[in-house]
Structures are given as C-alpha cells and as structure tokens.
Amino acid sequence: MEQVFSYIINLGASVMMPILFTVIGLCIGMKFGKAIKSGLFVGVGFIGLNVVTKLLTDNFTSPLEGISELYDLALSVFDMGWPAAAAVAYNTAVGALIIPILLGVNFLLLFTKCTRTVNIDLWNYWHFAFIGAVAYFVMDKSLAWGYFAAIVCYVVTLVMADLTADKFQKHYDLPGISIPQPFCQSFTPFAVLINKALDMIPGFSKLDVDAEGLKKKFGVLGEPLVLGVIVGALIGIAAQLDVKKVLVLGVTMGAVMELIPRITSLFIDGLKPIAEKTQEVVKQKFSGKKVYIGMSPALVIGHPTTLVCSVILIPVILVIAVALPGNQFLPLASLAGMFYIFPLVLPYTKGNVVKTLIIGLVALMIGLYFVTDMAPAFTQAAHEVYEATKNDAAKIPAGFEAGALDFASSLFGWVIYKCVSSLEYVGMGLLSGVAVVMLFINRRRIVADEKVNQ
C-alpha cells in the first residue's frame, strides 16, 4: 500500500490530477472526450504554473541571496522552500499512508453530513502530512501523535472549506468549488478579523480601490505587468547588478505577473464543466443536497488583486523580516508561495487592494515568528529524512536551521504544533474539542440548509 501511494505521489500533480479528473468526469456521466479534455486542461495548468514559479525562483533566488550578503541580512533559519517541506511530509511513516487515511476520514464526514467538500486536491495532502510528520518527530516518533495532528488539521480545513465556500464561489464565479488547502485557509481568520477592524476606522472606506480602480488611478503603473517590471528591476538594482541583468529581472517579474492569470484560466476551463456536471447530478439524485469539489487555490491565484499585493509584498517582507525583533527567518526560496496567501482573503475584502495588502502584511509578519518558532522541529524532521533517504531537498546547509514559508508559517500548523509539543495530552484534548465543535456546527448548518431546500 505504501509503495502504491508513493508511486502515485511521485507522478506529480501534472500527471495525477488529469487522470483523477478524467475518472471523476466519467463517473458523473460526462462524455469521454469532454472528461479527458477537462483533465488535460488541469494538467497543463499545473505544468504551466510549475514553469512560471520555477522562472521566478530560478531568476530571483541568486539576486535576493546577493542582497542578503551585501547588506548582511543573514538570519539563522534557512529558507528551504516547499520542496523540503514536501520531502519531510512524504518520506516518513506518517506521509506514506496519509492519502488513504484522510480520504477515508473525508468520506466518513461526507456520509455523516459533517462536510460537503470532497477534497480531491491530492497533491496538497502534503500539508497535512507535514504537520503530522513534525508531530511524529517531536513526540519521539509516535505514529499516533503524527496521524492525530494530520487528521485534526484535515478536519478543521474541511469545515473551513465549507464555511468559506459561498463567498469563494460568488467572488470568483466558480459554483460548486471549495478550497480545502490548510495554508490558504489559515489566512481566513486574519481576513475576517482585520477586515472588520478596518471597516471600523472612520474614512477608511474611501480607500476602496480594487485592481481595476488602481489602473484608473495610476494608469499603466497600476497594471500587474508594469508593477512586476518595476519591482523586479528594483531588486536587481538593490543587488547591484549590471544594467542588462536589472532589465532581465524586471521583464522576468513582469512576465510572471502576466502569465499567471493566463495559466490559471486553464484550471477554470478544466474544472468548470466538471463542477457544473457534479452539481447537476447531485440535484437530480439528491434533492436539496450540495457537494463541493475541493480544489487547489492555484485555480484563482491569477486574480489581479492577488498579483498586485504579491508583487508589492515580496520586497516589503524582506525588509520587515530583517527589522522584526526575534525573527530569524528570511524568506527567499519560498517567495513563490506568496500568491497563495490571498485566494480566501479576497472574498472578504471584495478585492480591495489596500485591505488585502494590510491583511497579507500582518499575516506574513506573524507567520515569520511561526516559522522561527517551529524551526527546531522542522530541522529535526529534515535531518531524519535526509539521513534515511539522502533526498537533497531535505539537506540543510551547515550552521542553519530549517524553515519554509509554505505551511510552516500557517496559523493552523503552528497552533497544532504548539498544542502537541508543549501541552501534549492537554493539547490533544483542546484540539479534539475544537475539531468536534466545528464539525457539530457545520453539520447543524448543513442539515438546516437541506431542510430549507427540500
């Protein structure tokens, strides 16, 4: 079983997801041609997204490291990026069987009306496996603790996916889709609380500027493409590169900003027919019931507000990371993950650039402390995985601890880690209580909604 699921994971999202979506399409009654076309659109989308994010990291890692050396910005926690986190996640006893176990939990909750989301975003199960692996190592290689942490994170994320589904679907015009990715969902509490706080500030409503409004106000300078060119060039200037390299960095960042929305449109082209057919089948066979397809936030990271806020935050967070007292993490390799902060923030800010930027900045600043605090546990897990597998993704440079923006900076991941490592059985009780209460509230909401729609 372990070998089967390891083989599936090693296929990668670009191969695994087209197969999965084609099978789903056929199961819900789509014609073979339409089903395979939908699946292939999703696969092409993943390949395109991988190419673009690699373009970003390959071109900007060296200049950013140069800036770090020039201005003596070196901190003790090394940014390993998401490949290290994924390597730790899937190369442990916890990660080996995470997919079948969590799918079992998902279908149990679906059957008992505790969730409406079917989480088919199998590639991103590594987020759950990661927190499970960290708990496994900090609790003396206890499989029970590892699976407990992963399952709690999964349950909380499924409920959050349900609770945010309506706003997400309306904002992005994607009926039948929810986002059960824990890194992305962990920013929802920040979005809700900070958005409400900003609404209470007199006169703040006058700063209601979305991406289109930014273009009207600043003309061509408000375009994500042009902002990308400017920020890329500024990074090159800060790294003291020659004119040619500065221009290349500028155009590269601009290209990333322009290509991402074009690539993410492929996800929508692939998913919309499946989502619409799913809802049609559910309405025909289960009157009053709803089922959401849980999908990767990659589907919507091409939104103009996401692009604008991400490109602005990249240089800002580098400066803040150095200035924050007590922080030891400088994000470099993880900067491509910046885009994934905003998919569930935008439905609450309604695309307001100023609000979204503030929420992203606050969440990232707190996230830096989460990464710093979790670094010893991440380091232990990465060392163990590297010794066992010799996987270079998990190899930490001498003299550093390990960190990553991707999920290690997540509110969900950090809370679970602290409850397990510091509170042990008391923490287990608290986490179990939170998960059960959330399931109870969600089930009551689902049952009430079904009665209304019968």
C-alpha positions as CSV (number, residue, x, y, z in Angstrom):
1,M,0.0,0.0,0.0
2,E,2.8,2.4,0.9
3,Q,4.6,1.7,-2.4
4,V,1.3,2.2,-4.4
5,F,0.7,5.6,-2.9
6,S,4.4,6.6,-3.1
7,Y,4.2,5.9,-6.8
8,I,1.1,8.0,-7.2
9,I,2.6,10.9,-5.4
10,N,5.8,10.7,-7.4
11,L,3.7,11.1,-10.6
12,G,3.3,14.7,-9.6
13,A,0.2,16.9,-9.8
14,S,0.5,17.5,-13.5
15,V,0.0,13.7,-14.2
16,M,-2.0,12.7,-11.2
17,M,-4.7,15.4,-11.4
18,P,-5.6,14.9,-15.1
19,I,-6.1,11.2,-14.5
20,L,-8.2,11.9,-11.4
21,F,-10.4,14.5,-13.1
22,T,-10.9,12.3,-16.2
23,V,-12.1,9.4,-13.9
24,I,-14.4,11.8,-12.0
25,G,-15.8,13.2,-15.2
26,L,-16.6,9.7,-16.5
27,C,-18.2,8.7,-13.1
28,I,-20.6,11.7,-13.2
29,G,-21.7,11.0,-16.7
30,M,-19.6,13.2,-18.9
31,K,-18.6,12.0,-22.4
32,F,-15.1,10.6,-22.6
33,G,-13.9,13.4,-24.9
34,K,-15.1,16.2,-22.6
35,A,-13.8,14.4,-19.5
36,I,-10.3,13.8,-20.8
37,K,-10.2,17.4,-22.1
38,S,-11.1,18.8,-18.7
39,G,-8.5,16.6,-17.1
40,L,-5.8,17.6,-19.5
41,F,-6.6,21.4,-19.1
42,V,-5.9,20.9,-15.3
43,G,-2.7,19.0,-16.0
44,V,-1.5,21.7,-18.5
45,G,-2.4,24.3,-15.9
46,F,-0.2,22.6,-13.3
47,I,2.7,22.3,-15.8
48,G,2.4,26.0,-16.8
49,L,2.3,27.1,-13.1
50,N,5.4,25.0,-12.3
51,V,7.2,26.6,-15.2
52,V,6.3,30.1,-14.1
53,T,7.1,29.6,-10.4
54,K,10.4,28.0,-11.4
55,L,11.1,31.0,-13.6
56,L,10.5,33.2,-10.6
57,T,12.7,31.2,-8.1
58,D,15.5,30.5,-10.6
59,N,15.9,34.1,-11.6
60,F,15.4,35.8,-8.2
61,T,16.9,33.4,-5.6
62,S,20.5,34.4,-6.5
63,P,19.9,38.2,-6.6
64,L,18.0,38.0,-3.3
65,E,20.8,36.0,-1.7
66,G,23.2,38.6,-3.1
67,I,21.1,41.4,-1.3
68,S,21.3,39.3,1.9
69,E,25.1,39.2,1.7
70,L,25.6,42.8,0.6
71,Y,23.6,44.2,3.5
72,D,24.4,41.4,6.0
73,L,20.9,40.2,6.3
74,A,21.8,36.6,7.1
75,L,19.5,35.0,9.7
76,S,19.8,31.6,11.3
77,V,16.8,29.9,9.8
78,F,17.4,28.9,6.2
79,D,14.5,29.1,3.7
80,M,14.3,25.5,2.4
81,G,11.2,26.2,0.3
82,W,8.2,23.9,-0.2
83,P,10.2,21.0,-1.7
84,A,11.8,20.4,1.7
85,A,8.5,20.6,3.5
86,A,7.0,18.1,1.0
87,A,10.0,15.8,1.3
88,V,9.7,15.8,5.0
89,A,5.9,15.2,4.7
90,Y,6.0,12.2,2.3
91,N,9.2,10.5,3.4
92,T,8.0,9.5,6.8
93,A,5.8,6.7,8.2
94,V,3.0,9.3,8.6
95,G,3.2,10.5,5.0
96,A,3.3,7.1,3.5
97,L,-0.4,6.3,4.1
98,I,-1.7,9.9,4.5
99,I,-3.9,9.8,1.3
100,P,-6.0,6.7,2.0
101,I,-6.4,7.6,5.7
102,L,-7.6,11.1,5.1
103,L,-9.8,10.1,2.1
104,G,-11.4,7.7,4.5
105,V,-12.0,10.5,7.0
106,N,-13.4,12.7,4.2
107,F,-16.0,10.2,3.1
108,L,-17.0,9.4,6.6
109,L,-17.6,13.1,7.3
110,L,-19.4,13.4,3.9
111,F,-21.7,10.4,4.8
112,T,-22.5,11.8,8.2
113,K,-23.3,15.2,6.8
114,C,-20.4,16.9,8.7
115,T,-18.9,18.3,5.4
116,R,-20.0,19.0,1.8
117,T,-16.4,19.1,0.5
118,V,-14.8,16.2,-1.3
119,N,-11.1,17.0,-1.2
120,I,-9.6,15.8,-4.4
121,D,-6.6,18.1,-4.3
122,L,-4.5,15.0,-3.5
123,W,-1.1,16.7,-4.3
124,N,-1.6,19.2,-1.5
125,Y,-2.2,16.5,1.1
126,W,1.4,17.0,1.8
127,H,0.4,19.9,4.0
128,F,-1.4,17.5,6.3
129,A,1.4,15.0,6.1
130,F,3.9,17.8,7.0
131,I,2.3,18.7,10.3
132,G,1.8,15.0,11.0
133,A,5.5,14.4,10.4
134,V,6.5,17.3,12.6
135,A,4.3,15.9,15.4
136,Y,5.7,12.4,14.8
137,F,9.3,13.5,15.4
138,V,8.7,15.9,18.3
139,M,6.8,13.2,20.1
140,D,9.6,10.6,19.8
141,K,8.4,9.1,16.5
142,S,4.9,8.3,17.7
143,L,2.6,7.4,14.8
144,A,-0.4,8.0,16.9
145,W,0.6,11.6,17.5
146,G,1.5,12.1,13.9
147,Y,-1.8,10.8,12.5
148,F,-3.7,12.7,15.2
149,A,-2.1,16.0,14.1
150,A,-2.7,15.4,10.5
151,I,-6.4,14.3,11.0
152,V,-7.2,17.3,13.2
153,C,-5.7,19.7,10.6
154,Y,-7.7,17.9,7.9
155,V,-11.0,18.1,9.8
156,V,-10.6,21.8,10.6
157,T,-9.6,22.5,7.0
158,L,-12.7,20.7,5.6
159,V,-15.0,22.6,7.8
160,M,-13.3,25.9,6.9
161,A,-13.7,25.0,3.2
162,D,-17.4,24.6,3.7
163,L,-17.8,27.8,5.7
164,T,-16.0,29.9,3.1
165,A,-17.4,28.1,0.0
166,D,-20.3,30.5,-0.6
167,K,-18.2,33.7,-0.5
168,F,-15.4,32.0,-2.6
169,Q,-17.9,30.8,-5.3
170,K,-19.6,34.2,-5.6
171,H,-16.4,36.2,-5.7
172,Y,-14.7,34.1,-8.3
173,D,-17.8,32.9,-10.1
174,L,-16.9,29.2,-9.5
175,P,-20.1,27.4,-8.4
176,G,-19.5,24.0,-6.7
177,I,-15.8,24.6,-5.8
178,S,-14.3,25.0,-2.3
179,I,-10.7,25.3,-1.2
180,P,-9.6,22.7,1.4
181,Q,-5.9,23.7,1.5
182,P,-4.8,24.4,5.1
183,F,-2.1,27.0,4.2
184,C,-4.6,29.1,2.3
185,Q,-7.5,28.6,4.8
186,S,-5.3,29.6,7.7
187,F,-5.4,33.2,6.5
188,T,-9.2,33.3,6.6
189,P,-9.3,34.3,10.3
190,F,-6.9,37.2,9.6
191,A,-9.2,38.2,6.7
192,V,-12.4,38.2,8.8
193,L,-11.0,40.0,11.9
194,I,-8.7,42.6,10.2
195,N,-11.4,43.4,7.5
196,K,-13.9,44.1,10.3
197,A,-11.4,46.2,12.2
198,L,-10.5,48.3,9.1
199,D,-14.3,48.9,8.4
200,M,-14.5,50.5,11.9
201,I,-11.9,53.1,11.0
202,P,-13.6,56.4,10.0
203,G,-12.9,57.3,6.4
204,F,-11.2,54.1,5.6
205,S,-14.0,53.2,3.1
206,K,-12.6,56.0,0.8
207,L,-9.6,53.7,0.2
208,D,-11.8,51.2,-1.5
209,V,-9.6,50.6,-4.6
210,D,-9.7,47.3,-6.5
211,A,-7.2,46.2,-9.2
212,E,-9.3,47.9,-11.9
213,G,-9.5,51.1,-9.8
214,L,-5.8,51.0,-9.4
215,K,-5.4,51.0,-13.2
216,K,-7.7,54.0,-13.5
217,K,-5.9,55.9,-10.7
218,F,-2.3,55.2,-11.8
219,G,-2.8,54.3,-15.4
220,V,-0.2,51.9,-16.8
221,L,1.7,51.9,-13.4
222,G,-1.3,50.2,-11.8
223,E,-1.0,47.2,-14.2
224,P,0.3,44.0,-12.5
225,L,2.6,43.6,-15.6
226,V,4.2,47.0,-15.1
227,L,4.4,46.7,-11.3
228,G,6.2,43.4,-11.8
229,V,8.7,45.0,-14.1
230,I,9.3,47.8,-11.6
231,V,9.7,45.6,-8.6
232,G,11.9,43.1,-10.5
233,A,14.2,45.9,-11.7
234,L,14.4,47.4,-8.1
235,I,15.5,44.0,-6.8
236,G,18.2,43.9,-9.4
237,I,19.3,47.5,-8.5
238,A,19.4,46.6,-4.8
239,A,21.6,43.6,-5.6
240,Q,24.0,45.9,-7.5
241,L,23.6,44.0,-10.8
242,D,24.6,45.5,-14.2
243,V,22.0,47.2,-16.4
244,K,21.4,44.1,-18.5
245,K,20.6,41.9,-15.5
246,V,18.4,44.5,-14.0
247,L,16.4,44.7,-17.1
248,V,16.2,40.9,-17.4
249,L,14.9,40.7,-13.8
250,G,12.3,43.4,-14.5
251,V,11.0,41.7,-17.6
252,T,11.0,38.3,-15.9
253,M,8.9,39.5,-12.9
254,G,6.6,41.2,-15.4
255,A,6.3,38.0,-17.4
256,V,5.4,36.1,-14.2
257,M,2.7,38.6,-13.4
258,E,1.3,38.4,-16.9
259,L,1.5,34.7,-17.4
260,I,0.0,33.5,-14.1
261,P,-3.6,34.7,-14.9
262,R,-3.4,33.2,-18.4
263,I,-2.3,29.9,-17.0
264,T,-4.8,29.8,-14.2
265,S,-7.6,30.3,-16.7
266,L,-6.7,26.7,-17.9
267,F,-7.7,25.4,-14.5
268,I,-11.0,27.1,-14.8
269,D,-11.6,25.8,-18.3
270,G,-10.9,22.3,-17.0
271,L,-12.8,22.5,-13.7
272,K,-16.0,24.4,-14.6
273,P,-17.5,21.6,-16.8
274,I,-16.8,19.0,-14.0
275,A,-18.2,21.3,-11.2
276,E,-21.3,22.1,-13.2
277,K,-22.0,18.5,-14.1
278,T,-21.4,17.4,-10.5
279,Q,-24.0,19.9,-9.2
280,E,-26.4,18.8,-12.0
281,V,-26.1,15.1,-10.9
282,V,-26.4,15.9,-7.2
283,K,-29.6,18.0,-7.8
284,Q,-31.1,15.2,-9.9
285,K,-30.4,12.4,-7.4
286,F,-30.2,14.1,-4.0
287,S,-32.8,16.9,-3.8
288,G,-31.7,19.7,-1.6
289,K,-28.1,18.4,-1.1
290,K,-24.9,20.1,-2.2
291,V,-21.4,18.7,-2.8
292,Y,-18.4,20.8,-3.3
293,I,-15.3,19.8,-5.2
294,G,-12.3,20.6,-3.1
295,M,-9.6,22.1,-5.4
296,S,-6.2,23.7,-5.2
297,P,-6.1,27.5,-4.7
298,A,-3.9,27.6,-7.8
299,L,-7.2,27.9,-9.6
300,V,-7.5,31.6,-8.6
301,I,-4.1,33.0,-7.9
302,G,-4.2,34.9,-11.2
303,H,-6.6,37.4,-9.8
304,P,-5.3,41.0,-10.4
305,T,-5.5,41.9,-6.7
306,T,-3.5,38.8,-5.7
307,L,-0.8,39.7,-8.3
308,V,-0.6,43.4,-7.2
309,C,-0.4,42.5,-3.5
310,S,2.1,39.7,-4.0
311,V,4.5,41.7,-6.1
312,I,4.4,44.6,-3.6
313,L,4.9,42.3,-0.6
314,I,7.9,40.5,-2.0
315,P,10.4,43.4,-1.4
316,V,8.5,44.7,1.7
317,I,8.6,41.4,3.6
318,L,12.4,41.1,3.0
319,V,12.9,44.4,4.8
320,I,10.5,43.6,7.5
321,A,12.0,40.2,8.1
322,V,15.3,41.8,9.0
323,A,13.8,44.5,11.1
324,L,11.4,42.3,13.2
325,P,12.9,41.7,16.6
326,G,13.2,38.0,17.4
327,N,12.6,36.8,13.8
328,Q,15.3,34.5,12.4
329,F,13.7,33.6,9.1
330,L,14.4,35.4,5.8
331,P,12.0,34.2,3.0
332,L,13.8,33.6,-0.3
333,A,13.1,30.3,-1.9
334,S,9.5,30.4,-0.6
335,L,8.6,33.7,-2.2
336,A,6.6,31.9,-5.0
337,G,4.3,30.8,-2.2
338,M,3.3,34.5,-1.6
339,F,0.5,34.2,-4.2
340,Y,-1.3,31.5,-2.1
341,I,-1.9,33.8,0.8
342,F,-4.8,35.7,-0.9
343,P,-7.3,33.3,-2.5
344,L,-9.5,33.3,0.6
345,V,-8.7,36.8,1.7
346,L,-10.2,38.5,-1.5
347,P,-13.8,37.2,-0.9
348,Y,-13.8,39.1,2.4
349,T,-12.1,42.3,1.2
350,K,-14.1,42.2,-2.1
351,G,-10.8,42.6,-4.0
352,N,-9.9,45.9,-2.1
353,V,-6.1,46.2,-2.7
354,V,-5.4,48.3,0.4
355,K,-7.3,46.0,2.8
356,T,-5.8,42.9,1.1
357,L,-2.3,44.3,1.3
358,I,-2.7,45.1,5.1
359,I,-4.1,41.6,5.9
360,G,-1.3,39.9,3.9
361,L,1.3,42.0,5.6
362,V,0.0,41.3,9.2
363,A,-0.4,37.6,8.5
364,L,3.1,37.3,7.0
365,M,4.7,39.2,9.9
366,I,3.1,36.8,12.4
367,G,3.9,33.9,10.1
368,L,7.7,34.8,10.3
369,Y,7.5,34.2,14.0
370,F,5.7,30.9,13.4
371,V,8.5,29.7,11.1
372,T,11.2,30.8,13.6
373,D,9.4,29.0,16.5
374,M,8.9,25.8,14.5
375,A,12.4,25.8,13.1
376,P,13.9,23.3,15.6
377,A,11.2,20.7,14.9
378,F,11.4,21.3,11.2
379,T,15.2,20.9,11.4
380,Q,14.9,17.6,13.3
381,A,12.4,16.2,10.8
382,A,14.5,17.3,7.8
383,H,17.7,15.8,9.3
384,E,16.0,12.5,9.9
385,V,14.5,12.4,6.4
386,Y,17.9,13.3,4.8
387,E,19.8,10.6,6.8
388,A,17.2,8.0,5.8
389,T,16.7,8.9,2.1
390,K,19.6,11.2,1.1
391,N,17.0,13.4,-0.5
392,D,18.8,16.7,-1.3
393,A,15.6,18.7,-0.9
394,A,15.8,17.9,2.9
395,K,19.5,18.8,3.2
396,I,20.1,21.8,5.5
397,P,23.2,24.0,4.9
398,A,25.7,23.8,7.8
399,G,25.1,26.2,10.6
400,F,21.4,26.8,9.8
401,E,18.1,25.6,11.0
402,A,15.3,24.7,8.5
403,G,12.3,26.9,7.7
404,A,9.8,27.5,4.8
405,L,7.0,30.0,4.2
406,D,4.8,27.2,2.8
407,F,2.7,25.9,5.7
408,A,5.4,26.4,8.3
409,S,4.1,30.0,8.5
410,S,0.5,28.7,8.8
411,L,-1.7,29.5,11.8
412,F,-3.2,26.0,11.7
413,G,0.2,24.3,11.5
414,W,1.7,26.4,14.3
415,V,-1.3,26.0,16.7
416,I,-1.3,22.2,16.2
417,Y,2.5,22.1,16.6
418,K,2.4,24.1,19.9
419,C,-0.5,22.1,21.3
420,V,1.2,18.8,20.6
421,S,4.8,19.8,21.6
422,S,4.1,22.0,24.6
423,L,0.7,20.8,26.0
424,E,0.8,17.1,24.9
425,Y,-2.4,15.4,26.2
426,V,-3.9,18.7,27.3
427,G,-3.2,20.0,23.8
428,M,-4.7,16.8,22.3
429,G,-7.9,17.4,24.3
430,L,-8.1,21.1,23.2
431,L,-7.6,20.3,19.6
432,S,-10.1,17.4,19.7
433,G,-12.6,19.7,21.3
434,V,-12.2,22.4,18.7
435,A,-12.5,19.9,15.8
436,V,-15.6,18.3,17.3
437,V,-17.3,21.6,18.0
438,M,-16.5,22.8,14.4
439,L,-18.0,19.5,13.0
440,F,-21.1,19.9,15.1
441,I,-21.7,23.5,14.0
442,N,-21.1,22.6,10.4
443,R,-23.4,19.5,10.5
444,R,-26.2,21.6,12.0
445,R,-25.8,24.2,9.3
446,I,-25.8,21.5,6.5
447,V,-28.9,19.8,7.9
448,A,-30.8,23.1,8.3
449,D,-29.9,24.1,4.7
450,E,-31.1,20.8,3.3
451,K,-34.4,21.1,5.1
452,V,-34.9,24.6,3.6
453,N,-34.1,23.4,0.1
454,Q,-36.2,20.2,0.1
